[in-house]
Amino acid sequence: MPGASRSDERIPIALTIAGSDSSGGAGIQADLKTFHQFGVYGTSVITALTAQNTMGISAIHPIPPEFVVEQYVQVMSDIGADAVKTGMLVNAEIVCALAEAFDEYQPPLLVVDPVMTSSAGTPLLDPYAMSALIEQIFPFATLVTPNLDEAADITGSAPIQAREGMAVAAEKIHALGAQAVLIKGGHLPDTEDAVDLLYDGSFTTEFRAPRFNLEYIHGTGCVLSAAITAGLAKQNSLQEAVRFAKDFVTEAIKNKLNWGDGAELLNHFVTYRPEPTSE
């Protein structure tokens, strides 16, 4: 791996490719804070600048695709990364440019959070970019982490209303090229727990956590995928990485920050640095 001569091999490196969130609740800022809480050194590639606060997004400024790629190449050719995640990719031009860069500097482990809209409903991915994301990025993915709405859009299915629908969507998305799929069921109706399903092509693993009665909290998907990426960078198994990440997000929600007049914010200050368990 590039950067193998760095002096401290004990510190894993994770790279996030995502949009900047001026509120700090999601995107690049949340990813880097999450990496830090897991004891992982974070690097970044910014795909878009956003002007936002807890009330929502007022403006989005996409970064030119060639500059997105230049950021990625500069990090990977020098420092390298033990794991990479993608979040907000904005448009098909950025998706296609990144896919070409992945051919040259392939991520050793890749978590794809197929971000389509913000928590408040603002579109974050050009409709034309979805097919490019599926065709060109999913085949590189160690894990894809859609929520229920994203899973339905990716598979072209009706809204997912039950665990059975989550399982079917996971199998369909896995067939599109990803090594594993985590369907996030936090908004599944009429359930006492927040249930996520991990499918690796052979087995389905269920992860449960308490459900919090919150109307609107910002950044849960970004933080979950970042925490999984950090776990993979630390050479946790996929199941461990997902479990540790879900525990971290649960604690961050439990200790949420009530700043601003809109969405509540995850508390990235919660300390969670688990060690792998023997299996």
PAZAPA-4460 file (N, C-alpha, C; in steps of 0.05 Angstrom, whole numbers, plus 32768, in hexadecimal, padded with zeros to 4 digits):
% residues 279
    n_x    n_y    n_z   ca_x   ca_y   ca_z    c_x    c_y    c_z   seq   type   mol
   8011   7FE8   8000   8000   8000   8000   8012   8019   8000     1      M     A
   800B   802E   7FF0   801A   8047   7FF1   801A   8051   800E     2      P     A
   8030   805D   8016   8032   8067   8031   803B   8053   8045     3      G     A
   8044   803B   803C   804B   8026   804E   8064   802D   805F     4      A     A
   8072   8042   8058   808A   804A   8067   8084   805D   807E     5      S     A
   806A   8063   8082   8063   8076   8098   806D   806A   80B2     6      R     A
   8073   807B   80C5   8081   8073   80DD   8070   8063   80F0     7      S     A
   8056   8068   80F1   8045   805B   8105   8031   8049   80F7     8      D     A
   8037   8030   80F4   8026   801C   80E7   800D   8015   80F8     9      E     A
   800D   801D   8111   7FF7   8016   8123   7FDE   8026   811E    10      R     A
   7FE0   803C   8110   7FC9   804D   810B   7FBD   8048   80F0    11      I     A
   7FA5   803C   80EE   7F99   8037   80D4   7F90   8051   80C7    12      P     A
   7F8D   8050   80AD   7F85   8068   809D   7F6B   8062   808F    13      I     A
   7F58   8075   8091   7F3E   8073   8082   7F3A   808C   8072    14      A     A
   7F31   8089   805A   7F2C   80A0   8048   7F0E   80A2   8043    15      L     A
   7F03   80BB   8046   7EE7   80C0   8040   7EE5   80D1   8026    16      T     A
   7ED4   80C9   8014   7ECE   80D8   7FFC   7EB1   80E1   7FFE    17      I     A
   7EAC   80FA   8003   7E91   8103   8009   7E8F   8121   8007    18      A     A
   7E78   812C   800D   7E73   8149   800D   7E7A   8155   8028    19      G     A
   7E80   816F   8027   7E85   817E   8040   7E6A   8187   804B    20      S     A
   7E67   8184   8065   7E4F   818D   8073   7E56   81A3   8086    21      D     A
   7E4E   81BC   8080   7E56   81D3   8091   7E4B   81D1   80AD    22      S     A
   7E36   81C1   80B2   7E2C   81BE   80CD   7E3C   81AA   80DD    23      S     A
   7E4C   819A   80D0   7E5D   8186   80DE   7E4E   816D   80E6    24      G     A
   7E35   816A   80DE   7E25   8154   80E7   7E27   813B   80D5    25      G     A
   7E2F   813F   80BD   7E31   8129   80A9   7E49   812E   8097    26      A     A
   7E4A   811E   8082   7E5F   8122   806E   7E7B   811F   8078    27      G     A
   7E8E   812E   806B   7EAA   812C   8071   7EB0   8131   808E    28      I     A
   7EA3   8146   8099   7EA9   814D   80B5   7EA1   8137   80C8    29      Q     A
   7E8A   812B   80C5   7E81   8116   80D7   7E92   80FD   80D3    30      A     A
   7E9A   80F7   80BA   7EAA   80E0   80B4   7EC5   80E2   80C3    31      D     A
   7ED2   80F9   80C0   7EED   80FC   80CD   7EEB   80FB   80EB    32      L     A
   7ED6   8106   80F7   7ED3   8104   8114   7ECE   80E7   811C    33      K     A
   7EBF   80D9   810C   7EBA   80BD   8113   7ED3   80AC   8110    34      T     A
   7EE3   80B0   80FB   7EFC   80A2   80F9   7F0E   80A7   8112    35      F     A
   7F0F   80C0   811A   7F1F   80C7   8132   7F16   80B8   814A    36      H     A
   7EFC   80B6   814E   7EF1   80A8   8166   7EF8   808A   8166    37      Q     A
   7EFC   807F   814E   7F04   8063   814C   7F22   805F   814C    38      F     A
   7F31   8075   8150   7F4E   8073   8150   7F5A   806F   8134    39      G     A
   7F4D   807A   8120   7F56   8077   8104   7F5D   8092   80F9    40      V     A
   7F73   8094   80EA   7F7B   80AD   80DD   7F6A   80B1   80C5    41      Y     A
   7F5D   80C9   80C3   7F4B   80CE   80AD   7F56   80E1   8098    42      G     A
   7F52   80DA   807F   7F58   80EB   8068   7F3E   80EF   8059    43      T     A
   7F3E   8103   8046   7F25   8109   8039   7F28   8112   801C    44      S     A
   7F13   810D   800D   7F0F   8117   7FF2   7EF4   8124   7FF2    45      V     A
   7EF3   813E   7FEC   7EDA   814D   7FED   7ECD   814E   7FD2    46      I     A
   7EB4   8145   7FD0   7EA6   8145   7FB6   7E93   815D   7FB2    47      T     A
   7E8C   816A   7FC8   7E7A   8181   7FC6   7E7C   8192   7FDF    48      A     A
   7E78   81AC   7FDC   7E75   81BD   7FF3   7E57   81C2   7FF7    49      L     A
   7E4E   81C1   8010   7E32   81C7   8015   7E30   81DE   802A    50      T     A
   7E1C   81EE   8027   7E15   8202   803B   7DFD   81F8   804A    51      A     A
   7E00   81F0   8063   7DE9   81E4   8071   7DEC   81E9   808F    52      Q     A
   7DD5   81E5   809D   7DD4   81E5   80BA   7DC0   81D0   80C2    53      N     A
   7DB6   81D1   80DA   7DA3   81BC   80E3   7D88   81BE   80D5    54      T     A
   7D83   81D5   80C8   7D69   81D8   80BB   7D69   81CC   809E    55      M     A
   7D81   81C8   8093   7D82   81BC   8079   7D99   81C8   8068    56      G     A
   7D99   81C1   804E   7DAE   81CA   803C   7DA4   81E1   802B    57      I     A
   7DB3   81F7   802A   7DAA   820E   801A   7DB9   820F   7FFF    58      S     A
   7DD0   8202   7FFD   7DDF   8203   7FE4   7DF3   81EC   7FE2    59      A     A
   7DF7   81E2   7FCA   7E0B   81CD   7FC5   7E1D   81D6   7FAE    60      I     A
   7E37   81D3   7FB2   7E4A   81DB   7F9D   7E5B   81C2   7F97    61      H     A
   7E55   81B4   7F81   7E65   819C   7F7A   7E82   81A4   7F73    62      P     A
   7E95   8192   7F7B   7EB1   8195   7F74   7EB5   818A   7F58    63      I     A
   7EC5   8196   7F47   7ECA   818B   7F2C   7ED6   816F   7F2E    64      P     A
   7ECC   815C   7F1E   7ED4   8140   7F1F   7EF3   813C   7F1F    65      P     A
   7F00   814C   7F0E   7F1D   8148   7F0C   7F2C   8150   7F26    66      E     A
   7F20   8163   7F35   7F2C   816B   7F4F   7F25   8156   7F64    67      F     A
   7F0E   814A   7F63   7F07   8133   7F75   7F1C   811D   7F71    68      V     A
   7F21   8116   7F58   7F34   8101   7F52   7F50   8108   7F5B    69      V     A
   7F57   8121   7F57   7F72   812A   7F5F   7F76   8127   7F7E    70      E     A
   7F61   812E   7F8D   7F63   812A   7FAA   7F68   810C   7FB1    71      Q     A
   7F58   80FB   7FA4   7F5A   80DE   7FA9   7F76   80D4   7FA2    72      Y     A
   7F80   80DB   7F8A   7F9A   80D1   7F81   7FB0   80DA   7F93    73      V     A
   7FAF   80F3   7F9C   7FC4   80FE   7FAD   7FC5   80EF   7FC8    74      Q     A
   7FAE   80E9   7FD3   7FAD   80DB   7FEC   7FB7   80BE   7FE8    75      V     A
   7FAB   80B0   7FD5   7FB1   8094   7FD1   7FCD   808E   7FC8    76      M     A
   7FD9   80A0   7FB8   7FF3   809C   7FAD   8009   80A1   7FC2    77      S     A
   8002   80AE   7FD8   8016   80B5   7FEC   8010   80A8   8007    78      D     A
   7FFA   80AF   8013   7FF3   80A5   802E   7FE6   8089   802C    79      I     A
   7FD5   8086   8018   7FC6   806D   8015   7FAE   806C   8029    80      G     A
   7FA1   8056   802A   7F8A   8052   803C   7F86   8034   8041    81      A     A
   7F7E   802E   8059   7F77   8012   8060   7F5A   800C   8059    82      D     A
   7F49   8021   8058   7F2D   801F   8050   7F23   803A   8046    83      A     A
   7F10   8039   8034   7F05   8051   8028   7EE7   8050   8029    84      V     A
   7EDA   8067   802C   7EBD   8068   802A   7EB5   807E   8017    85      K     A
   7E9E   807B   800A   7E92   8090   7FFA   7E78   8097   8006    86      T     A
   7E72   80B1   8004   7E58   80BB   800D   7E4B   80CA   7FF6    87      G     A
   7E47   80E4   7FF9   7E3B   80F5   7FE5   7E4D   80F8   7FCD    88      M     A
   7E44   80ED   7FB6   7E54   80EE   7F9D   7E49   8101   7F88    89      L     A
   7E32   810C   7F8D   7E26   8123   7F7F   7E1C   811D   7F63    90      V     A
   7E2D   8115   7F51   7E25   8112   7F35   7E34   80FC   7F27    91      N     A
   7E2A   80F6   7F0F   7E36   80DF   7F00   7E52   80E5   7EF8    92      A     A
   7E59   80FE   7EF3   7E74   8105   7EEA   7E88   80FE   7F00    93      E     A
   7E81   8104   7F19   7E93   80FE   7F30   7E95   80DF   7F33    94      I     A
   7E7E   80D2   7F32   7E7D   80B5   7F35   7E8F   80A7   7F20    95      V     A
   7E8D   80AF   7F07   7E9C   80A3   7EF2   7EBA   80A9   7EF5    96      C     A
   7EC0   80C1   7EFC   7EDC   80C9   7F00   7EE9   80B9   7F17    97      A     A
   7EDA   80B5   7F2D   7EE4   80A6   7F43   7EE8   8089   7F3B    98      L     A
   7ED6   807E   7F2C   7ED8   8062   7F24   7EF2   805E   7F14    99      A     A
   7EF9   8071   7F03   7F12   806F   7EF4   7F2A   8070   7F07   100      E     A
   7F28   8082   7F1B   7F3E   8084   7F2F   7F40   806B   7F3F   101      A     A
   7F2A   805E   7F45   7F2B   8044   7F54   7F39   802F   7F44   102      F     A
   7F37   8030   7F2A   7F46   801D   7F19   7F64   801F   7F1D   103      D     A
   7F6D   8038   7F21   7F8A   803C   7F25   7F92   8038   7F42   104      E     A
   7F83   8043   7F55   7F88   803F   7F71   7F6F   8033   7F7E   105      Y     A
   7F6E   8019   7F7D   7F56   800B   7F87   7F55   800C   7FA5   106      Q     A
   7F3F   8014   7FB1   7F3D   8013   7FCE   7F40   7FF7   7FD8   107      P     A
   7F50   7FF2   7FED   7F53   7FD7   7FF8   7F39   7FCD   8003   108      P     A
   7F2A   7FDE   8010   7F0F   7FD8   801A   7EFE   7FF1   8015   109      L     A
   7EE6   7FED   800B   7ED5   8004   8004   7EB9   8002   800E   110      L     A
   7EB1   8016   801E   7E95   8017   8028   7E87   802D   8017   111      V     A
   7E71   8026   800A   7E62   8038   7FF9   7E48   803F   8007   112      V     A
   7E45   8058   8010   7E2C   8062   801B   7E1E   8070   8004   113      D     A
   7E0A   8064   7FF7   7DFE   8070   7FDF   7DEB   8087   7FE5   114      P     A
   7DF7   809D   7FEE   7DE8   80B4   7FF8   7DD9   80C1   7FE0   115      V     A
   7DBE   80C2   7FE3   7DAD   80CD   7FCE   7DA0   80E7   7FD7   116      M     A
   7D97   80E9   7FF0   7D8B   8101   7FFA   7D94   8106   8016   117      T     A
   7D92   811F   801F   7D99   8126   803A   7D82   811D   804C   118      S     A
   7D87   811E   8066   7D72   8117   807A   7D59   8128   8076   119      S     A
   7D5D   8141   806D   7D47   8154   8069   7D3A   8151   804D   120      A     A
   7D45   813F   803C   7D39   813A   8022   7D46   8148   800B   121      G     A
   7D5C   8157   800F   7D6A   8164   7FF9   7D79   814F   7FE8   122      T     A
   7D75   814F   7FCD   7D83   813C   7FBC   7DA1   8141   7FBD   123      P     A
   7DB0   812B   7FC1   7DCD   812C   7FC3   7DDB   811C   7FAD   124      L     A
   7DCB   810F   7F9C   7DD6   80FF   7F86   7DC5   8104   7F6D   125      L     A
   7DD2   810D   7F58   7DC4   8111   7F3F   7DB6   80F7   7F37   126      D     A
   7D9D   80F8   7F2E   7D8F   80DF   7F26   7D9E   80CF   7F11   127      P     A
   7DAE   80DC   7F00   7DBD   80CE   7EEB   7DD5   80C0   7EF6   128      Y     A
   7DDC   80C6   7F0F   7DF4   80BA   7F1A   7DF0   809F   7F27   129      A     A
   7DD6   8098   7F2C   7DD1   807E   7F3A   7DDB   8066   7F29   130      M     A
   7DD5   8066   7F10   7DDD   804F   7F00   7DFC   804E   7EFE   131      S     A
   7E09   8065   7EFD   7E26   8065   7EFD   7E31   805B   7F17   132      A     A
   7E25   8062   7F2D   7E2E   8059   7F47   7E2B   803B   7F49   133      L     A
   7E15   8030   7F40   7E10   8013   7F41   7E24   8004   7F2F   134      I     A
   7E27   800E   7F16   7E37   8000   7F03   7E55   8003   7F07   135      E     A
   7E5E   801A   7F11   7E7A   801F   7F11   7E87   801F   7F2D   136      Q     A
   7E77   8024   7F42   7E82   8025   7F5D   7E7C   800D   7F6D   137      I     A
   7E63   8002   7F6A   7E5C   7FEA   7F7A   7E6F   7FD3   7F76   138      F     A
   7E7A   7FCE   7F5E   7E8C   7FB7   7F5C   7EA5   7FB9   7F6C   139      P     A
   7EAC   7FD2   7F75   7EC4   7FD5   7F86   7EBC   7FD2   7FA4   140      F     A
   7EA3   7FD1   7FAA   7E99   7FD4   7FC6   7E9D   7FBB   7FD6   141      A     A
   7EA9   7FBE   7FED   7EA9   7FAA   8002   7E8D   7FA9   800F   142      T     A
   7E81   7FC0   8012   7E67   7FC2   801F   7E58   7FDA   8013   143      L     A
   7E3E   7FD7   800E   7E2C   7FED   8007   7E18   7FF0   801E   144      V     A
   7E12   8009   8026   7E02   800D   803E   7DE9   801F   8038   145      T     A
   7DD6   8016   8028   7DBF   8026   8023   7DAB   8026   803A   146      P     A
   7D9C   803C   803D   7D85   803C   804F   7D6D   8031   803F   147      N     A
   7D56   8030   804B   7D3F   8024   803E   7D37   8031   8024   148      L     A
   7D37   804C   8023   7D30   805A   800B   7D44   8056   7FF5   149      D     A
   7D5E   8057   7FFD   7D73   8052   7FE9   7D72   8036   7FDE   150      E     A
   7D6D   8023   7FEF   7D6C   8007   7FE6   7D55   8003   7FD2   151      A     A
   7D3E   8010   7FD8   7D28   800E   7FC5   7D2E   801B   7FAA   152      A     A
   7D3C   8032   7FAB   7D43   8040   7F92   7D57   802F   7F82   153      D     A
   7D6B   8024   7F90   7D80   8014   7F82   7D74   7FFB   7F75   154      I     A
   7D61   7FEE   7F82   7D55   7FD6   7F78   7D3D   7FDB   7F67   155      T     A
   7D32   7FF3   7F67   7D1A   7FF9   7F58   7D01   7FED   7F64   156      G     A
   7D02   7FE9   7F7E   7CEB   7FDB   7F8B   7CD9   7FEF   7F98   157      S     A
   7CC2   7FE5   7FA2   7CB0   7FF6   7FB2   7CBD   7FFC   7FCD   158      A     A
   7CB3   8011   7FDB   7CBE   8017   7FF5   7CBF   7FFE   8007   159      P     A
   7CD5   7FFC   8016   7CD9   7FE4   8027   7CCC   7FE8   8042   160      I     A
   7CBA   7FD6   8049   7CA9   7FD9   8060   7CAE   7FC3   8075   161      Q     A
   7CBF   7FB0   806F   7CC2   7F99   8081   7CDE   7F8D   807E   162      A     A
   7CE6   7F7D   8092   7D00   7F71   8092   7D04   7F5F   8079   163      R     A
   7CEF   7F52   8070   7CF1   7F41   8059   7CF9   7F51   8040   164      E     A
   7CEE   7F69   803E   7CF6   7F7A   8028   7D13   7F83   8029   165      G     A
   7D1D   7F87   8041   7D39   7F8E   8045   7D4B   7F77   803B   166      M     A
   7D43   7F5F   8042   7D53   7F47   803A   7D54   7F44   801C   167      A     A
   7D3D   7F48   800F   7D3C   7F46   7FF2   7D4D   7F5B   7FE5   168      V     A
   7D4B   7F74   7FEF   7D5B   7F8A   7FE4   7D78   7F85   7FE7   169      A     A
   7D80   7F7A   7FFE   7D9D   7F74   8002   7DA7   7F61   7FED   170      A     A
   7D98   7F4C   7FE8   7DA1   7F38   7FD4   7DA2   7F44   7FB8   171      E     A
   7D8F   7F56   7FB1   7D90   7F62   7F97   7DA7   7F75   7F94   172      K     A
   7DAE   7F84   7FA9   7DC4   7F97   7FA7   7DDE   7F88   7FA7   173      I     A
   7DE0   7F72   7FB5   7DF8   7F61   7FB4   7DFD   7F57   7F98   174      H     A
   7DE8   7F50   7F8A   7DEA   7F46   7F6F   7DF4   7F5B   7F5B   175      A     A
   7DF3   7F75   7F64   7DFD   7F8A   7F52   7E1B   7F8E   7F54   176      L     A
   7E29   7F7E   7F66   7E46   7F7F   7F66   7E53   7F84   7F80   177      G     A
   7E45   7F8E   7F94   7E51   7F92   7FAE   7E57   7F78   7FBC   178      A     A
   7E6C   7F77   7FCC   7E73   7F5F   7FDA   7E5F   7F5A   7FF1   179      Q     A
   7E55   7F6F   7FFD   7E42   7F6D   8013   7E30   7F85   8014   180      A     A
   7E19   7F83   8020   7E05   7F98   8021   7DFA   7F9A   803D   181      V     A
   7DF9   7FB3   8048   7DEC   7FB8   8062   7DD4   7FC9   805D   182      L     A
   7DBC   7FBE   8060   7DA3   7FCE   805E   7D9D   7FDA   8079   183      I     A
   7D9B   7FF4   807A   7D96   8002   8093   7D78   8005   8097   184      K     A
   7D6E   7FF9   80AC   7D51   7FF9   80B1   7D48   800C   80C6   185      G     A
   7D56   8022   80CB   7D4F   8034   80E0   7D34   8040   80DD   186      G     A
   7D2A   8042   80C4   7D0F   804E   80C0   7CFA   8039   80B9   187      H     A
   7D00   8020   80BF   7CEC   800B   80BB   7CD4   8010   80CD   188      L     A
   7CBC   8011   80C3   7CA5   8017   80D3   7C9D   8000   80E6   189      P     A
   7C91   8008   80FC   7C85   7FF4   810F   7C99   7FE0   811A   190      D     A
   7CB1   7FE9   8120   7CC5   7FD8   812D   7CCF   7FE5   8146   191      T     A
   7CD4   7FD5   815B   7CDE   7FE1   8174   7CFC   7FE7   8173   192      E     A
   7D0B   7FD7   8163   7D28   7FDB   8161   7D2F   7FE6   8145   193      D     A
   7D47   7FF3   8144   7D52   7FFA   812A   7D62   7FE2   8120   194      A     A
   7D59   7FD6   810A   7D63   7FBD   8100   7D72   7FC2   80E6   195      V     A
   7D8B   7FB9   80E4   7D9A   7FB9   80CB   7DA0   7F9C   80C3   196      D     A
   7DA1   7F97   80A9   7DA7   7F7D   809F   7DC0   7F7D   808E   197      L     A
   7DD3   7F6C   8094   7DEC   7F69   8085   7DEB   7F4F   8075   198      L     A
   7DEF   7F51   805B   7DEF   7F39   804A   7E09   7F39   803B   199      Y     A
   7E18   7F22   803D   7E32   7F20   8030   7E32   7F0C   8019   200      D     A
   7E1B   7F06   800F   7E1A   7EF3   7FF9   7E14   7ED6   8001   201      G     A
   7E19   7ED1   801B   7E13   7EB6   8026   7E02   7EB7   803F   202      S     A
   7E08   7ECA   8050   7DFA   7ECC   806A   7DEF   7EE7   806E   203      F     A
   7DD9   7EE8   807D   7DCC   7F01   8086   7DCF   7F04   80A4   204      T     A
   7DDA   7F1A   80AD   7DDE   7F20   80C9   7DCD   7F38   80D1   205      T     A
   7DBF   7F35   80E7   7DAD   7F4B   80F0   7DBA   7F5A   8107   206      E     A
   7DB8   7F74   8106   7DC3   7F85   811B   7DAC   7F96   8126   207      F     A
   7DA9   7F95   8140   7D93   7FA4   814D   7D9E   7FB8   8161   208      R     A
   7D90   7FCE   8164   7D96   7FE2   8178   7D7C   7FF0   8180   209      A     A
   7D7C   7FFD   8197   7D63   800B   819F   7D5B   8020   818B   210      P     A
   7D41   8023   8187   7D37   8038   8175   7D31   8051   8186   211      R     A
   7D3A   8068   817D   7D35   8081   818B   7D1F   8090   817C   212      F     A
   7D0D   809B   818B   7CF6   80A9   8180   7CFE   80C5   8178   213      N     A
   7D0C   80C8   8162   7D16   80E2   8159   7D0A   80E8   813D   214      L     A
   7D00   8100   813A   7CF4   8107   8120   7D09   810B   810B   215      E     A
   7D20   8117   8112   7D34   811F   80FE   7D4F   8121   810C   216      Y     A
   7D61   810F   8105   7D7D   8111   810F   7D8F   810F   80F7   217      I     A
   7DA5   811E   80F8   7DB5   8123   80E0   7DCF   8113   80E1   218      H     A
   7DD5   8104   80CB   7DEF   80F8   80C8   7DF3   80DC   80D0   219      G     A
   7DDD   80CD   80D7   7DE0   80B2   80E0   7DED   80A0   80CB   220      T     A
   7DE4   80A2   80B2   7DEF   8091   809D   7E0C   8096   8098   221      G     A
   7E14   80B0   8098   7E31   80B6   8094   7E42   80AB   80AA   222      C     A
   7E39   80AF   80C3   7E49   80A6   80D9   7E4A   8087   80DA   223      V     A
   7E34   807A   80D4   7E35   805C   80D4   7E49   8052   80BF   224      L     A
   7E47   805C   80A7   7E5A   8052   8092   7E77   805A   8099   225      S     A
   7E7B   8071   80A5   7E96   8079   80AC   7EA1   8067   80C2   226      A     A
   7E90   8060   80D6   7E98   804E   80EB   7E9E   8032   80E1   227      A     A
   7E8F   8029   80CE   7E94   800F   80C2   7EAF   8010   80B3   228      I     A
   7EB4   8026   80A5   7ECD   8029   8096   7EE5   8029   80AA   229      T     A
   7EE2   8037   80C0   7EF7   8037   80D4   7EFC   801B   80DF   230      A     A
   7EE7   800C   80E4   7EEA   7FF1   80EE   7EF9   7FDF   80DA   231      G     A
   7EF2   7FE2   80C0   7EFF   7FD2   80AC   7F1D   7FDB   80A9   232      L     A
   7F22   7FF4   80AC   7F3E   7FFE   80AB   7F4E   7FF2   80C2   233      A     A
   7F41   7FEC   80D8   7F4E   7FDF   80EF   7F4F   7FC1   80ED   234      K     A
   7F47   7FB7   80D6   7F47   7F9A   80D0   7F32   7F8A   80E1   235      Q     A
   7F1D   7F98   80EA   7F06   7F8A   80F5   7EF9   7F7A   80DF   236      N     A
   7EEC   7F64   80E6   7EDC   7F56   80D2   7EC4   7F68   80CB   237      S     A
   7EB7   7F62   80B4   7EA1   7F72   80AC   7E8B   7F72   80C1   238      L     A
   7E85   7F5B   80CC   7E70   7F59   80E1   7E77   7F6A   80F9   239      Q     A
   7E91   7F68   8102   7E99   7F78   8118   7E97   7F96   8112   240      E     A
   7EA1   7F9E   80FA   7EA0   7FBA   80F3   7E84   7FC5   80F3   241      A     A
   7E71   7FB6   80E9   7E55   7FBF   80E9   7E4A   7FC0   8106   242      V     A
   7E50   7FAC   8116   7E46   7FAC   8131   7E51   7FC3   8141   243      R     A
   7E6B   7FC8   813F   7E78   7FDE   814D   7E6C   7FF9   8144   244      F     A
   7E68   7FFB   812A   7E5E   8014   811E   7E41   8019   8128   245      A     A
   7E31   8005   8129   7E15   8009   8132   7E15   8010   814F   246      K     A
   7E26   8004   815F   7E28   800C   817B   7E30   8029   817E   247      D     A
   7E43   8032   816E   7E4D   804D   816F   7E36   8061   8168   248      F     A
   7E28   805B   8153   7E12   806D   814A   7DFC   806E   815F   249      V     A
   7DF6   8057   816B   7DE2   8056   8180   7DEA   8068   8197   250      T     A
   7E03   8067   81A0   7E0D   8079   81B5   7E0C   8096   81AD   251      E     A
   7E13   809B   8194   7E14   80B7   818A   7DF8   80C3   8189   252      A     A
   7DE4   80B2   8183   7DC8   80BB   8183   7DBE   80BF   819F   253      I     A
   7DC5   80AC   81B1   7DBC   80AD   81CC   7DC6   80C7   81DA   254      K     A
   7DDE   80D0   81D2   7DEA   80E8   81DE   7DE9   8100   81CA   255      N     A
   7DD4   8101   81BA   7DD1   8114   81A5   7DD4   8131   81AF   256      K     A
   7DDA   8143   819C   7DDE   815F   81A2   7DC6   816F   8197   257      L     A
   7DBA   817F   81A8   7DA3   818F   81A1   7DAB   81AB   819A   258      N     A
   7DBB   81AF   8185   7DC4   81C9   817D   7DB4   81D1   8164   259      W     A
   7DAE   81EB   8162   7DA0   81F5   814B   7D82   81F0   814D   260      G     A
   7D73   81F8   8138   7D56   81F8   8139   7D4A   81E2   8128   261      D     A
   7D5B   81D1   811C   7D50   81BC   810A   7D57   81A0   8114   262      G     A
   7D66   8191   8104   7D6D   8176   810A   7D7E   8174   8123   263      A     A
   7D7B   815E   8132   7D8D   8159   8148   7DA7   814C   813C   264      E     A
   7DBD   8150   814A   7DD7   8147   8140   7DE2   8130   8150   265      L     A
   7DEF   811E   8142   7DFD   8108   8150   7E14   8114   8160   266      L     A
   7E19   8107   8177   7E30   8110   8188   7E48   80FF   8181   267      N     A
   7E5A   810A   8170   7E71   80FC   8168   7E86   80F9   817E   268      H     A
   7E82   8106   8195   7E95   8105   81AA   7E93   80EB   81BB   269      F     A
   7E7F   80DB   81B6   7E7D   80C3   81C6   7E96   80B2   81BF   270      V     A
   7EA2   80A6   81D4   7EBA   8097   81D1   7EB3   8079   81CC   271      T     A
   7EBD   806F   81B6   7EB8   8053   81B0   7ECF   8048   81A0   272      Y     A
   7EE1   8039   81AD   7EF8   802E   819F   7EF9   8010   81A6   273      R     A
   7EE8   8000   819A   7EE7   7FE4   81A0   7EFE   7FD4   8195   274      P     A
   7F04   7FBE   81A2   7F18   7FAC   8198   7F0A   7F94   818C   275      E     A
   7F16   7F87   8177   7F09   7F70   816B   7F04   7F5A   8180   276      P     A
   7EEF   7F4B   817C   7EE9   7F35   818E   7EF1   7F1B   8180   277      T     A
   7EF9   7F07   818F   7F00   7EED   8183   7EE7   7EDF   817A   278      S     A
   7EE9   7ED2   8164   7ED1   7EC4   8159   7ED5   7EA6   815A   279      E     A
***
